[in-house]
């Protein structure tokens, strides 16, 4: 009987399950390839040059926030809710986001020209600036795929570009290329991904580019709703990437390299919660409109699964993190091991944060998103200033852990409206065994029907 109900559940939701599996398979492949290539590049470049490369592209992600505009979740919502108006939605969002990314790229160029650095470092920053608008094209098309539960096409594009450029980077190591060549390879990778995404977009009969149109009224409406999410995104990227930038100026490029290796391993599985939540987001939107009790059950289950996944990542890194660093990155990155053991503690809070962000979109809770992200960013910057001069990359990892716990969990207990979410998260934290138990309970009772 249980197997019959489980089979029925899989059949009803195969579209969403298969979408998640595609995302996870793609991210697993690209993460493994990225880690393997990063290990080869890190061993070849050494902590100092690898640190500079990581620093440059961390800055690119920070400046790329100008193109986020807090619109991603809203776009998926609009496409789901207004299927007859997709060309206008896509055209409006494309103009807004691409203009924002161009502004971010220009800002990074100005930064590169303003700071006092060596010529090689400045060239790395220029390549990082070129990365920003190209990455925006692939991400923009990905929004359409996600809204139509066709994320496999984004997955395939990303996998192919990662594989091709990964092999190219190994070739650069073989031929003894300089650090600038690896920065250029990153730009080529997003260019290939964008071209492949566009090809799949056309094959799946996405609205032709000639049909897309910009609507000033819709732009005004979306921006009026998203500006708080946009500010929150700025804060989110500050406490996500500011540690690398502050390490560069407070401790030096070698410490950045040590930290980057630890963070790469710690964040290697961050694709799992992102893929799961992205795949079920359209379904969450539907249940929020029709059945609040069902919406609450689904959200609680998501928190349970994400927290358990975070604990699993911690256990994995505690057991295998040290041997992996010694085997693949070499003795010169031995100092990354204790950094990894601290940094990975952030994972469960980061995982649950992804679900909370979707809750703020569905429930129009952008104010709470902004407040919590702001507190997290302030905590991270303050702790980095306090800890990095004394403890270097370990201090940066500790600052990341404390800021994630603050922004993603503790602060939700303060506002009355987010307190129910805090209670849900607390159930997951205090009872991690809930995840498999609740899932099978829902299947047995048909709670997802």
VMD Tcl script that draws the C-alpha trace (Angstrom):
set ca {
  {0.00 0.00 0.00}
  {2.78 2.37 0.93}
  {4.62 1.56 -2.29}
  {1.45 2.25 -4.30}
  {1.03 5.66 -2.70}
  {4.69 6.46 -3.18}
  {4.38 5.42 -6.82}
  {1.31 7.63 -7.22}
  {3.12 10.55 -5.62}
  {6.07 10.15 -8.01}
  {3.71 9.91 -10.97}
  {1.77 13.06 -10.05}
  {4.88 15.11 -9.42}
  {7.32 13.56 -11.88}
  {7.56 16.88 -13.73}
  {8.90 18.57 -10.60}
  {10.97 15.59 -9.44}
  {12.63 15.19 -12.83}
  {13.32 18.91 -12.94}
  {15.06 18.69 -9.56}
  {17.01 15.62 -10.65}
  {18.23 17.41 -13.78}
  {19.34 20.38 -11.73}
  {21.08 18.22 -9.14}
  {22.74 16.01 -11.76}
  {23.99 19.07 -13.66}
  {25.25 20.77 -10.54}
  {26.88 17.57 -9.32}
  {28.68 17.17 -12.62}
  {29.74 20.80 -12.84}
  {30.73 20.91 -9.16}
  {32.92 17.83 -9.48}
  {34.46 19.15 -12.68}
  {34.94 22.59 -11.16}
  {36.58 21.16 -8.05}
  {38.88 18.94 -10.08}
  {39.91 21.82 -12.34}
  {40.18 24.24 -9.40}
  {42.50 21.80 -7.65}
  {44.75 21.59 -10.70}
  {44.72 25.38 -11.18}
  {45.27 26.06 -7.46}
  {48.25 23.68 -7.29}
  {49.71 25.25 -10.43}
  {49.19 28.93 -9.53}
  {49.91 28.65 -5.81}
  {48.00 30.40 -3.00}
  {48.98 33.96 -4.00}
  {47.97 33.97 -7.69}
  {45.00 31.68 -7.04}
  {43.94 34.10 -4.32}
  {44.12 37.05 -6.73}
  {42.01 35.16 -9.28}
  {39.42 34.31 -6.63}
  {39.42 37.89 -5.37}
  {38.82 39.33 -8.86}
  {35.79 37.15 -9.58}
  {34.40 37.63 -6.08}
  {34.41 41.34 -6.88}
  {32.64 40.55 -10.16}
  {29.84 38.81 -8.25}
  {29.63 41.74 -5.85}
  {29.34 44.34 -8.63}
  {26.92 42.08 -10.54}
  {24.40 42.70 -7.77}
  {23.56 45.92 -9.63}
  {21.85 43.73 -12.23}
  {19.95 41.50 -9.82}
  {17.41 44.17 -8.90}
  {15.63 41.59 -6.72}
  {13.66 40.49 -9.78}
  {14.46 36.80 -10.23}
  {11.76 35.33 -8.00}
  {9.27 37.97 -9.11}
  {9.86 37.13 -12.76}
  {9.11 33.45 -12.19}
  {5.99 34.43 -10.27}
  {4.82 36.73 -13.06}
  {5.43 34.13 -15.78}
  {3.50 31.51 -13.78}
  {0.62 33.86 -12.96}
  {0.46 35.69 -16.33}
  {1.26 33.14 -19.07}
  {-0.38 35.29 -21.77}
  {1.85 38.25 -21.00}
  {5.26 36.52 -21.12}
  {6.80 38.62 -23.97}
  {6.15 41.84 -22.07}
  {7.44 40.39 -18.79}
  {10.61 39.01 -20.37}
  {11.30 42.12 -22.44}
  {10.90 44.44 -19.48}
  {13.05 42.34 -17.19}
  {15.76 41.86 -19.82}
  {16.18 45.62 -20.27}
  {16.24 46.25 -16.53}
  {18.64 43.44 -15.64}
  {21.05 43.88 -18.55}
  {21.30 47.62 -17.93}
  {22.01 46.91 -14.28}
  {24.74 44.40 -15.14}
  {26.37 46.84 -17.55}
  {26.35 49.41 -14.76}
  {27.98 46.86 -12.44}
  {30.67 46.08 -15.02}
  {31.40 49.78 -15.44}
  {31.65 50.13 -11.66}
  {34.22 47.34 -11.48}
  {36.28 48.97 -14.24}
  {36.27 52.25 -12.31}
  {37.32 50.37 -9.17}
  {40.17 48.67 -11.08}
  {41.43 52.02 -12.33}
  {41.12 53.66 -8.92}
  {42.89 51.21 -6.59}
  {46.66 51.00 -6.38}
  {47.50 47.49 -7.57}
  {49.98 45.71 -9.80}
  {49.23 45.66 -13.58}
  {48.44 41.94 -13.55}
  {45.85 42.37 -10.82}
  {44.26 45.25 -12.75}
  {43.99 43.10 -15.88}
  {42.31 40.36 -13.84}
  {39.75 42.90 -12.68}
  {39.09 43.98 -16.27}
  {38.40 40.38 -17.28}
  {36.13 40.01 -14.25}
  {34.20 43.10 -15.42}
  {33.67 41.48 -18.84}
  {32.31 38.41 -17.05}
  {29.37 40.33 -15.53}
  {27.11 41.14 -18.54}
  {27.81 37.80 -20.26}
  {26.80 35.83 -17.18}
  {23.61 37.90 -17.07}
  {22.47 36.59 -20.48}
  {22.59 32.94 -19.45}
  {20.95 33.65 -16.08}
  {18.15 35.63 -17.75}
  {17.21 32.77 -20.08}
  {17.38 30.44 -17.09}
  {14.47 32.32 -15.51}
  {12.20 31.32 -18.40}
  {13.31 27.68 -18.15}
  {12.70 27.60 -14.39}
  {9.26 29.14 -14.70}
  {8.26 26.42 -17.20}
  {9.88 23.67 -15.10}
  {12.42 23.03 -17.88}
  {15.58 23.69 -15.91}
  {17.29 20.77 -17.62}
  {18.11 23.03 -20.56}
  {19.97 25.48 -18.35}
  {21.60 22.46 -16.73}
  {22.80 21.06 -20.05}
  {24.15 24.44 -21.16}
  {26.05 24.90 -17.91}
  {27.43 21.35 -17.98}
  {28.73 21.59 -21.53}
  {30.36 24.99 -20.97}
  {31.95 23.81 -17.72}
  {33.29 20.65 -19.35}
  {34.71 22.43 -22.42}
  {36.34 25.26 -20.53}
  {37.49 22.93 -17.75}
  {39.43 20.92 -20.29}
  {40.76 24.20 -21.66}
  {42.00 25.22 -18.21}
  {43.77 21.91 -17.81}
  {45.41 22.66 -21.14}
  {46.51 26.05 -19.81}
  {48.09 24.32 -16.81}
  {49.84 21.90 -19.17}
  {51.24 24.71 -21.33}
  {52.33 26.88 -18.38}
  {49.96 29.82 -19.00}
  {49.79 32.86 -16.73}
  {47.01 33.73 -14.30}
  {45.38 36.17 -16.75}
  {44.66 33.29 -19.16}
  {42.53 31.58 -16.49}
  {40.52 34.77 -16.00}
  {39.87 34.89 -19.76}
  {38.75 31.25 -19.64}
  {36.08 32.14 -17.07}
  {34.68 34.71 -19.50}
  {34.68 32.19 -22.36}
  {32.76 29.76 -20.15}
  {29.82 32.10 -19.55}
  {29.81 33.06 -23.23}
  {29.42 29.40 -24.25}
  {26.70 28.87 -21.62}
  {24.76 31.90 -22.87}
  {24.97 30.75 -26.51}
  {23.76 27.24 -25.64}
  {20.94 28.57 -23.42}
  {19.73 30.77 -26.26}
  {19.76 27.83 -28.65}
  {17.63 25.74 -26.28}
  {15.35 28.73 -25.67}
  {14.60 28.89 -29.39}
  {14.13 25.12 -29.67}
  {11.60 25.17 -26.82}
  {9.68 27.91 -28.61}
  {10.33 30.68 -26.15}
  {8.92 34.02 -27.30}
  {11.07 35.30 -30.19}
  {13.33 38.19 -29.30}
  {11.48 40.35 -31.82}
  {8.28 39.82 -29.81}
  {9.79 40.96 -26.49}
  {8.82 44.47 -25.56}
  {9.66 46.84 -22.76}
  {6.84 48.20 -20.63}
  {7.55 51.25 -18.53}
  {4.44 50.63 -16.45}
  {5.43 47.02 -15.71}
  {9.00 48.09 -14.98}
  {7.72 50.62 -12.47}
  {5.47 48.00 -10.85}
  {8.22 45.37 -10.59}
  {10.81 47.82 -9.28}
  {8.40 49.20 -6.70}
  {7.95 45.68 -5.37}
  {11.54 44.52 -5.76}
  {13.61 47.42 -4.46}
  {13.65 46.02 -0.92}
  {14.67 42.62 -2.28}
  {17.35 44.42 -4.30}
  {18.80 46.08 -1.22}
  {18.59 42.74 0.54}
  {20.51 41.14 -2.34}
  {23.26 43.72 -1.90}
  {23.51 42.83 1.77}
  {23.41 39.11 0.90}
  {26.33 39.39 -1.49}
  {28.22 41.53 0.99}
  {28.22 38.82 3.62}
  {28.63 36.11 0.98}
  {31.72 37.55 -0.72}
  {33.04 40.43 1.38}
  {35.24 38.02 3.34}
  {37.40 37.34 0.27}
  {37.72 41.05 -0.50}
  {38.54 41.99 3.10}
  {41.08 39.16 3.30}
  {42.80 40.62 0.24}
  {43.32 43.98 1.93}
  {43.69 42.91 5.58}
  {45.78 39.73 5.19}
  {47.06 39.45 1.59}
  {46.48 37.31 -1.53}
  {47.92 34.10 -0.01}
  {45.31 34.10 2.74}
  {42.66 34.60 0.06}
  {43.95 31.50 -1.74}
  {43.87 29.47 1.48}
  {40.32 30.62 2.20}
  {39.13 30.13 -1.41}
  {40.08 26.45 -1.39}
  {38.19 25.86 1.88}
  {35.16 27.82 0.68}
  {35.11 25.95 -2.65}
  {34.82 22.62 -0.84}
  {32.38 23.93 1.77}
  {30.12 25.43 -0.91}
  {30.43 22.52 -3.35}
  {27.02 21.15 -2.38}
  {25.22 24.51 -2.18}
  {23.57 23.61 -5.50}
  {21.41 20.98 -3.79}
  {19.10 23.34 -1.84}
  {19.07 25.87 -4.67}
  {17.98 23.20 -7.17}
  {15.32 21.73 -4.89}
  {13.79 25.06 -3.92}
  {13.89 26.41 -7.49}
  {12.06 23.34 -8.74}
  {9.25 23.44 -6.16}
  {8.89 27.23 -6.16}
  {6.08 27.31 -8.78}
  {4.20 24.68 -6.75}
  {4.66 26.70 -3.56}
  {3.18 29.73 -5.30}
  {0.11 27.70 -6.32}
  {-0.48 26.27 -2.83}
  {-0.02 29.71 -1.22}
  {-2.92 30.98 -3.34}
  {-5.26 28.04 -2.75}
  {-4.47 26.27 0.55}
  {-2.50 27.94 3.35}
  {-2.40 24.79 5.47}
  {-0.87 22.82 2.61}
  {1.55 25.66 1.94}
  {2.70 25.56 5.57}
  {3.20 21.79 5.48}
  {5.24 22.00 2.30}
  {7.38 24.81 3.66}
  {8.03 22.92 6.90}
  {9.10 19.85 4.96}
  {11.46 21.94 2.84}
  {13.08 23.37 5.98}
  {13.40 19.87 7.45}
  {15.08 18.51 4.33}
  {17.40 21.49 3.94}
  {18.59 21.40 7.56}
  {19.24 17.66 7.38}
  {21.14 18.16 4.11}
  {23.29 20.83 5.79}
  {24.13 18.48 8.66}
  {25.04 15.82 6.13}
  {27.44 18.20 4.42}
  {29.11 19.04 7.76}
  {29.60 15.34 8.54}
  {31.00 14.69 5.08}
  {33.53 17.51 5.27}
  {34.61 16.58 8.80}
  {35.40 13.07 7.58}
  {36.72 13.72 4.08}
  {37.64 17.40 3.88}
  {41.21 17.02 5.11}
  {42.10 14.05 2.89}
  {40.54 15.75 -0.15}
  {42.60 18.92 0.35}
  {45.83 16.99 0.89}
  {45.23 14.72 -2.09}
  {43.97 17.18 -4.70}
  {45.29 20.60 -3.65}
  {48.60 19.59 -2.11}
  {50.63 20.37 0.98}
  {50.76 24.09 0.18}
  {47.05 24.28 1.09}
  {47.30 22.39 4.39}
  {46.21 25.59 6.16}
  {42.85 25.36 4.35}
  {41.78 22.33 6.42}
  {40.92 24.13 9.70}
  {39.32 26.93 7.66}
  {37.06 24.35 6.00}
  {36.04 22.85 9.35}
  {34.78 26.25 10.50}
  {33.31 27.44 7.20}
  {31.18 24.33 6.62}
  {29.22 25.06 9.83}
  {27.44 27.78 7.83}
  {25.83 25.27 5.46}
  {22.58 24.41 7.31}
  {21.76 28.08 7.87}
  {22.55 28.98 4.28}
  {20.38 26.11 3.05}
  {17.34 27.22 5.06}
  {17.93 30.82 3.99}
  {17.17 29.86 0.40}
  {13.67 28.69 1.39}
  {13.10 31.78 3.54}
  {13.96 34.02 0.59}
  {11.21 32.34 -1.45}
  {8.80 32.83 1.47}
  {9.48 36.59 1.39}
  {8.55 36.67 -2.31}
  {5.35 34.65 -1.92}
  {4.24 36.51 1.21}
  {5.41 39.97 0.07}
  {7.81 40.04 3.00}
  {10.63 41.94 1.33}
  {11.01 44.23 4.36}
  {11.98 41.27 6.54}
  {14.35 39.98 3.88}
  {16.07 43.36 3.86}
  {16.29 43.64 7.65}
  {17.71 40.17 8.16}
  {20.17 40.47 5.29}
  {21.29 43.88 6.58}
  {21.96 42.50 10.04}
  {23.87 39.59 8.52}
  {26.00 41.91 6.40}
  {26.79 44.23 9.30}
  {27.67 41.25 11.51}
  {29.94 39.81 8.84}
  {31.81 43.05 8.13}
  {32.26 43.86 11.82}
  {33.49 40.35 12.66}
  {35.84 40.33 9.67}
  {37.43 43.58 10.84}
  {37.78 42.10 14.32}
  {38.92 38.57 13.46}
  {40.92 38.69 10.20}
  {43.88 40.74 11.56}
  {44.34 38.16 14.35}
  {43.25 34.87 12.78}
  {43.45 35.41 9.02}
  {41.35 33.06 6.90}
  {40.06 31.14 9.94}
  {38.70 34.41 11.31}
  {36.94 35.07 7.99}
  {35.36 31.59 8.11}
  {34.15 32.15 11.68}
  {32.68 35.53 10.69}
  {30.83 33.83 7.82}
  {29.36 31.17 10.11}
  {28.17 33.66 12.74}
  {26.68 36.04 10.18}
  {24.78 33.23 8.41}
  {23.34 32.02 11.72}
  {22.32 35.59 12.57}
  {20.73 36.54 9.24}
  {19.19 33.20 8.34}
  {17.81 32.10 11.69}
  {18.18 34.15 14.87}
  {16.85 37.47 13.54}
  {13.61 35.80 12.35}
  {12.53 35.47 15.98}
  {12.27 39.25 16.37}
  {9.51 40.44 13.93}
  {6.07 39.03 14.71}
  {5.39 38.17 11.08}
  {8.52 36.06 10.63}
  {8.21 34.32 13.99}
  {6.19 31.40 12.53}
  {9.06 30.82 10.07}
  {11.52 30.92 12.98}
  {9.40 28.29 14.75}
  {9.41 26.12 11.63}
  {13.18 26.40 11.38}
  {13.53 25.64 15.08}
  {11.58 22.41 14.61}
  {14.04 21.44 11.90}
  {17.04 22.42 14.06}
  {15.88 20.60 17.18}
  {14.40 17.56 15.41}
  {16.52 16.82 12.33}
  {15.00 13.34 12.05}
  {11.74 15.00 10.96}
  {12.78 15.18 7.28}
  {12.33 11.52 6.22}
  {9.55 10.96 8.76}
  {7.41 13.89 7.57}
  {8.02 13.17 3.91}
  {6.66 9.63 4.15}
  {3.80 10.84 6.34}
  {2.76 13.30 3.64}
  {2.97 10.61 0.96}
  {0.92 8.22 3.09}
  {-1.81 10.79 3.75}
  {-1.76 12.22 0.26}
  {-0.88 15.65 1.64}
  {0.62 16.71 -1.69}
  {-2.44 15.82 -3.69}
}
mol new
graphics top color blue
foreach p $ca { graphics top sphere $p radius 0.5 }
foreach p [lrange $ca 0 end-1] q [lrange $ca 1 end] { graphics top cylinder $p $q radius 0.2 }
display resetview
